[in-house]
Amino acid sequence: MQVRRRLLSRVAFRLLHPFLRRSHFKQGDFVTFRPEGFVAADDPSALLCRNYYEVKRLRQYLARMSELGVSGGRSLEIGCGYGRLSAYIAEYFEEHSAIDINRWALSRARQCYPNISFVQGSATALPFADQTFDLVVSWTVLQHLPNHLVGKALNELIRVAKTNSLILLCEATFYADQQESTAHTHDRSPDFYARSLSPRPLLVSEYLSELDEIPNMVSPGRLMLFGPAVVVSST
C-alpha cells in the first residue's frame, strides 16, 4: 500500500512539475530553493506535520550516539537552507555548523539561530579541515547534485567526518533505476551510498513511514544512518 501511495505521489509531482518550477532555481551547477520551495508542504498544517515526524526520527537517530561510541562534539549540516532542522541537531552537540549556497536562506537562518555557525559554501568544496566532525548530515541535498558532482560531494563529506562518527543521509532513492526522476532530483540507490561510504556500516535504511500513511504526503526520502568507519586489520 505504501509503495502504491509513494508511486502515485511521485506521478502527481511529475504531472504538476511544470507549474512548480518557480520553487527552485539554478545557481551554477547547483539547485537551490525559493522560500516556498524548501519543504514539500501544501499549507502550514502539512508543514508542521512533516516537521514533527522528521524531527522525531532525527532525534531517534541522534539518541544512538552514545551506544555507538560517538561523541557530541561537533556536527555539520550540509544544505541547511533556512535552518529548519539546524537547531534540533545542535541540541546534541557542543558546536554545530551548517552550510548552504543560498545567501537569502542563510541570512534568515542567522537571524533565527544566532548561536549556530552558518557558512555559505558548496557541498563539493567544504571549508573545513579533515576529520573535524562527529556527525555529518545531508537531508535531501545530495539528490539535487548532478552525477558529475555527487562523487566529489561524497568525498568531501567523508573527508571532514571523523573516523569514529555518524553520517546521516535522507535522499531520494525510489526511482534509482531511472536515469532522471525530475528536472532537479537525481534518485540513487541505497547501494550506491553504501558503496560510496564504505567501510562504514549502513545501520538504518528506511522511509519515514508515518508520512507515507498520511493523505497527500510522502516521506522526504530514504533515511540512511551510517556508523563509524570499520577499520579492517591487515594482519
Backbone hydrogen bonds in HBPLUS format (Angstrom, degrees):
<---DONOR---> <-ACCEPTOR-->    atom                        ^
c    i                          cat <-CA-CA->   ^        H-A-AA   ^      H-
h    n   atom  resd res      DA  || num        DHA   H-A  angle D-A-AA Bond
n    s   type  num  typ     dist DA aas  dist angle  dist       angle   num
A0005-ARG N   A0001-MET O   2.96 MM   4  6.28 158.3  2.01 151.2 157.1     1
A0006-ARG N   A0002-GLN O   2.86 MM   4  6.05 161.2  1.89 150.6 155.9     2
A0007-LEU N   A0003-VAL O   2.92 MM   4  6.11 157.9  1.97 146.9 153.0     3
A0008-LEU N   A0004-ARG O   2.93 MM   4  6.15 162.3  1.96 151.5 155.8     4
A0009-SER N   A0005-ARG O   2.92 MM   4  6.11 155.9  1.98 148.7 155.4     5
A0010-ARG N   A0006-ARG O   3.00 MM   4  6.22 159.1  2.04 149.6 154.7     6
A0011-VAL N   A0007-LEU O   2.92 MM   4  6.11 153.9  1.98 148.5 156.2     7
A0012-ALA N   A0008-LEU O   2.94 MM   4  6.09 159.3  1.98 145.4 151.0     8
A0013-PHE N   A0009-SER O   2.99 MM   4  6.24 149.0  2.09 140.7 149.4     9
A0014-ARG N   A0010-ARG O   2.98 MM   4  6.26 153.9  2.05 144.1 150.6    10
A0015-LEU N   A0011-VAL O   3.02 MM   4  6.35 156.1  2.08 150.5 156.6    11
A0016-LEU N   A0012-ALA O   3.00 MM   4  6.19 149.4  2.09 145.2 153.5    12
A0017-HIS N   A0013-PHE O   2.74 MM   4  5.61 123.4  2.06 143.4 158.2    13
A0019-PHE N   A0016-LEU O   2.79 MM   3  5.57 146.1  1.91 127.7 137.4    14
A0020-LEU N   A0017-HIS O   2.87 MM   3  4.99 156.4  1.93 110.8 118.8    15
A0023-SER N   A0020-LEU O   3.02 MM   3  5.82 169.0  2.03 126.7 130.3    16
A0024-HIS N   A0021-ARG O   3.35 MM   3  6.07 164.4  2.37 118.2 121.4    17
A0034-ARG N   A0023-SER O   2.91 MM  11  5.33 170.2  1.92 137.5 140.5    18
A0025-PHE N   A0032-THR O   2.92 MM   7  5.67 160.2  1.96 149.8 153.8    19
A0032-THR N   A0025-PHE O   2.97 MM   7  5.67 167.6  1.98 168.6 172.7    20
A0027-GLN N   A0030-PHE O   2.73 MM   3  5.13 165.1  1.75 147.6 151.5    21
A0030-PHE N   A0027-GLN O   3.17 MM   3  5.13 157.9  2.22 117.1 117.0    22
A0037-GLY N   A0034-ARG O   2.83 MM   3  5.25 161.0  1.87 121.5 128.0    23
A0041-ALA N   A0039-VAL O   2.98 MM   2  5.86 112.0  2.45 115.1  98.5    24
A0047-LEU N   A0043-ASP O   2.99 MM   4  6.28 156.8  2.04 155.4 163.0    25
A0048-LEU N   A0044-PRO O   2.92 MM   4  6.14 165.1  1.94 155.0 157.6    26
A0049-CYS N   A0045-SER O   2.97 MM   4  6.09 154.6  2.03 142.6 150.2    27
A0050-ARG N   A0046-ALA O   2.87 MM   4  6.04 168.8  1.89 151.6 154.6    28
A0051-ASN N   A0047-LEU O   2.88 MM   4  6.04 164.9  1.90 150.6 155.4    29
A0052-TYR N   A0048-LEU O   2.93 MM   4  6.03 154.7  2.00 143.2 149.9    30
A0053-TYR N   A0049-CYS O   3.20 MM   4  6.52 168.2  2.21 158.8 158.9    31
A0054-GLU N   A0050-ARG O   2.99 MM   4  6.13 159.5  2.04 154.4 160.8    32
A0055-VAL N   A0051-ASN O   2.92 MM   4  5.95 167.0  1.93 151.0 154.9    33
A0056-LYS N   A0052-TYR O   2.92 MM   4  6.03 157.5  1.97 148.1 155.2    34
A0057-ARG N   A0053-TYR O   3.15 MM   4  6.27 162.6  2.18 141.5 145.0    35
A0058-LEU N   A0054-GLU O   2.91 MM   4  6.09 159.9  1.95 148.8 155.4    36
A0059-ARG N   A0055-VAL O   2.90 MM   4  6.08 162.9  1.93 154.9 157.6    37
A0060-GLN N   A0056-LYS O   3.17 MM   4  6.43 147.4  2.28 139.5 148.3    38
A0061-TYR N   A0057-ARG O   3.10 MM   4  6.47 153.0  2.18 152.4 158.4    39
A0062-LEU N   A0058-LEU O   3.03 MM   4  6.33 166.2  2.05 154.1 157.8    40
A0063-ALA N   A0059-ARG O   2.92 MM   4  5.96 142.2  2.07 143.9 153.1    41
A0064-ARG N   A0061-TYR O   3.02 MM   3  5.52 159.7  2.06 112.6 119.2    42
A0065-MET N   A0062-LEU O   3.21 MM   3  5.62 168.4  2.22 115.6 117.4    43
A0068-LEU N   A0064-ARG O   3.18 MM   4  6.37 137.1  2.38 148.9 160.7    44
A0068-LEU N   A0065-MET O   3.09 MM   3  5.20 133.5  2.32  99.0 112.1    45
A0070-VAL N   A0065-MET O   2.92 MM   5  4.99 171.0  1.93 146.7 144.0    46
A0069-GLY N   A0066-SER O   3.07 MM   3  5.01 160.6  2.11 102.9 108.5    47
A0094-GLU N   A0072-GLY O   2.99 MM  22  6.39 145.1  2.11 142.4 150.0    48
A0094-GLU N   A0073-GLY O   3.06 MM  21  5.10 121.4  2.42 119.3 135.0    49
A0095-GLU N   A0073-GLY O   3.03 MM  22  6.36 144.3  2.16 161.1 168.8    50
A0134-ASP N   A0074-ARG O   2.72 MM  60  5.49 158.2  1.77 148.3 154.5    51
A0075-SER N   A0095-GLU O   3.02 MM  20  6.51 150.2  2.11 155.3 163.8    52
A0097-SER N   A0075-SER O   2.92 MM  22  6.22 166.9  1.94 152.7 156.3    53
A0076-LEU N   A0135-LEU O   2.89 MM  59  6.21 149.5  1.99 145.9 155.9    54
A0137-VAL N   A0076-LEU O   2.85 MM  61  6.24 155.3  1.91 155.7 164.1    55
A0077-GLU N   A0097-SER O   2.92 MM  20  6.35 146.3  2.04 145.3 156.2    56
A0099-ILE N   A0077-GLU O   2.93 MM  22  6.33 162.2  1.96 171.8 175.7    57
A0078-ILE N   A0137-VAL O   2.81 MM  59  6.05 175.1  1.82 174.4 172.7    58
A0079-GLY N   A0099-ILE O   2.71 MM  20  5.60 136.8  1.89 145.0 159.6    59
A0080-CYS N   A0099-ILE O   3.12 MM  19  5.91 153.2  2.19 132.9 140.6    60
A0083-GLY N   A0080-CYS O   3.06 MM   3  5.33 158.3  2.11 125.7 131.3    61
A0089-ILE N   A0085-LEU O   3.19 MM   4  6.50 157.6  2.25 157.5 163.8    62
A0090-ALA N   A0086-SER O   2.93 MM   4  6.14 163.2  1.96 155.4 160.7    63
A0092-TYR N   A0089-ILE O   3.07 MM   3  5.94 162.3  2.11 125.5 129.4    64
A0093-PHE N   A0090-ALA O   3.19 MM   3  5.28 165.7  2.21 109.7 114.1    65
A0117-SER N   A0096-HIS O   3.28 MM  21  6.48 159.6  2.32 167.1 162.7    66
A0098-ALA N   A0117-SER O   2.85 MM  19  6.21 154.9  1.91 163.9 165.6    67
A0119-VAL N   A0098-ALA O   2.81 MM  21  6.14 161.3  1.84 159.6 165.9    68
A0100-ASP N   A0119-VAL O   3.12 MM  19  6.65 147.3  2.23 156.6 165.9    69
A0121-GLY N   A0100-ASP O   2.98 MM  21  5.65 154.8  2.04 122.6 130.8    70
A0106-LEU N   A0102-ASN O   3.10 MM   4  6.36 161.0  2.13 154.3 159.6    71
A0107-SER N   A0103-ARG O   3.03 MM   4  6.23 150.1  2.12 146.2 154.2    72
A0108-ARG N   A0104-TRP O   3.15 MM   4  6.52 156.1  2.21 151.4 156.7    73
A0109-ALA N   A0105-ALA O   2.92 MM   4  6.19 156.0  1.98 147.9 155.4    74
A0110-ARG N   A0106-LEU O   2.91 MM   4  6.09 160.7  1.94 151.9 155.4    75
A0111-GLN N   A0107-SER O   3.28 MM   4  6.50 149.4  2.38 139.1 146.6    76
A0112-CYS N   A0108-ARG O   3.11 MM   4  6.38 151.7  2.20 147.1 154.6    77
A0113-TYR N   A0109-ALA O   2.84 MM   4  5.91 156.3  1.90 157.6 163.8    78
A0116-ILE N   A0113-TYR O   3.19 MM   3  5.84 166.9  2.21 125.1 126.4    79
A0125-ALA N   A0122-SER O   3.21 MM   3  5.41 165.9  2.24 107.5 111.7    80
A0131-GLN N   A0159-ARG O   2.93 MM  28  6.32 161.3  1.96 151.7 149.3    81
A0132-THR N   A0160-VAL O   2.77 MM  28  5.28 140.7  1.92 123.9 133.9    82
A0133-PHE N   A0160-VAL O   2.95 MM  27  6.22 167.4  1.97 157.7 161.9    83
A0162-LYS N   A0133-PHE O   2.85 MM  29  5.55 174.8  1.85 153.6 152.4    84
A0166-LEU N   A0134-ASP O   3.01 MM  32  6.32 158.4  2.05 140.3 142.5    85
A0136-VAL N   A0166-LEU O   3.04 MM  30  6.55 145.8  2.16 147.0 157.5    86
A0168-LEU N   A0136-VAL O   2.90 MM  32  6.29 162.2  1.93 158.6 164.7    87
A0138-SER N   A0168-LEU O   2.94 MM  30  6.41 156.4  2.00 161.5 168.1    88
A0170-CYS N   A0138-SER O   2.95 MM  32  6.41 145.8  2.07 158.6 157.9    89
A0140-THR N   A0170-CYS O   2.52 MM  30  5.36 147.7  1.61 153.3 162.8    90
A0144-HIS N   A0141-VAL O   2.94 MM   3  5.60 162.7  1.97 119.9 125.6    91
A0145-LEU N   A0142-LEU O   3.05 MM   3  5.35 167.4  2.07 114.1 117.3    92
A0186-HIS N   A0143-GLN O   2.67 MM  43  4.99 157.6  1.72 147.4 155.6    93
A0149-LEU N   A0146-PRO O   2.94 MM   3  5.59 163.4  1.97 122.4 128.0    94
A0150-VAL N   A0146-PRO O   3.14 MM   4  6.24 143.1  2.28 155.6 166.1    95
A0153-ALA N   A0149-LEU O   3.08 MM   4  6.38 157.7  2.13 155.0 161.6    96
A0154-LEU N   A0150-VAL O   2.95 MM   4  6.19 158.2  2.00 151.0 156.5    97
A0155-ASN N   A0151-GLY O   2.98 MM   4  6.19 154.2  2.04 145.5 152.6    98
A0156-GLU N   A0152-LYS O   3.01 MM   4  6.26 151.4  2.09 144.9 152.4    99
A0157-LEU N   A0153-ALA O   2.91 MM   4  6.17 155.5  1.97 147.6 154.7   100
A0158-ILE N   A0154-LEU O   2.94 MM   4  6.18 160.8  1.98 150.4 154.6   101
A0159-ARG N   A0155-ASN O   2.94 MM   4  6.09 153.7  2.01 142.1 149.9   102
A0160-VAL N   A0156-GLU O   3.14 MM   4  6.40 159.1  2.19 155.6 157.4   103
A0229-ALA N   A0163-THR O   2.94 MM  66  5.41 149.9  2.03 161.9 164.2   104
A0167-ILE N   A0226-PHE O   3.04 MM  59  5.07 161.4  2.08 141.7 146.4   105
A0226-PHE N   A0167-ILE O   2.80 MM  59  5.07 173.9  1.80 161.0 162.5   106
A0169-LEU N   A0224-MET O   2.86 MM  55  5.10 172.6  1.87 154.3 156.7   107
A0224-MET N   A0169-LEU O   2.75 MM  55  5.10 169.0  1.76 155.7 157.6   108
A0171-GLU N   A0222-ARG O   3.11 MM  51  5.44 147.8  2.21 144.2 140.7   109
A0222-ARG N   A0171-GLU O   2.81 MM  51  5.44 157.9  1.86 145.9 140.4   110
A0188-ARG N   A0172-ALA O   3.15 MM  16  6.66 153.0  2.22 150.6 146.0   111
A0176-ALA N   A0173-THR O   3.09 MM   3  5.18 142.4  2.24 126.4 120.1   112
A0178-GLN N   A0175-TYR O   2.99 MM   3  5.56 165.0  2.01 119.7 123.7   113
A0192-PHE N   A0189-SER O   3.01 MM   3  5.16 126.5  2.30 100.0 113.5   114
A0193-TYR N   A0189-SER O   3.36 MM   4  6.85 154.9  2.42 149.4 154.3   115
A0194-ALA N   A0190-PRO O   2.82 MM   4  6.06 156.7  1.87 152.0 159.7   116
A0195-ARG N   A0191-ASP O   2.87 MM   4  6.00 160.1  1.91 148.5 152.9   117
A0196-SER N   A0192-PHE O   2.99 MM   4  6.16 157.2  2.04 143.3 150.3   118
A0197-LEU N   A0193-TYR O   2.93 MM   4  6.05 145.2  2.06 146.1 154.2   119
A0198-SER N   A0195-ARG O   3.39 MM   3  5.20 161.0  2.42  97.8 103.3   120
A0200-ARG N   A0197-LEU O   2.96 MM   3  5.75 160.3  2.00 128.8 131.6   121
A0230-VAL N   A0199-PRO O   3.33 MM  31  5.44 162.9  2.36 109.9 114.9   122
A0227-GLY N   A0201-PRO O   2.93 MM  26  5.45 157.1  1.98 156.6 161.6   123
A0203-LEU N   A0225-LEU O   2.75 MM  22  5.50 141.0  1.90 158.5 171.5   124
A0204-VAL N   A0225-LEU O   3.34 MM  21  4.96 152.2  2.42 131.3 134.9   125
A0225-LEU N   A0204-VAL O   3.00 MM  21  4.96 148.7  2.10 126.4 135.8   126
A0206-GLU N   A0223-LEU O   2.99 MM  17  5.31 157.2  2.04 145.5 152.3   127
A0223-LEU N   A0206-GLU O   2.65 MM  17  5.31 161.1  1.68 165.5 161.9   128
A0209-SER N   A0207-TYR O   3.00 MM   2  5.47 120.2  2.37 108.3  91.6   129
A0211-LEU N   A0208-LEU O   3.10 MM   3  5.90 132.4  2.34 120.6 129.6   130
A0213-GLU N   A0209-SER O   3.21 MM   4  6.44 130.9  2.47 144.3 155.1   131
A0213-GLU N   A0210-GLU O   3.34 MM   3  5.43 142.5  2.49  96.1 106.0   132
A0214-ILE N   A0211-LEU O   3.14 MM   3  5.31 162.1  2.17 108.1 113.7   133
A0217-MET N   A0214-ILE O   3.12 MM   3  5.62 140.8  2.28 147.3 142.3   134
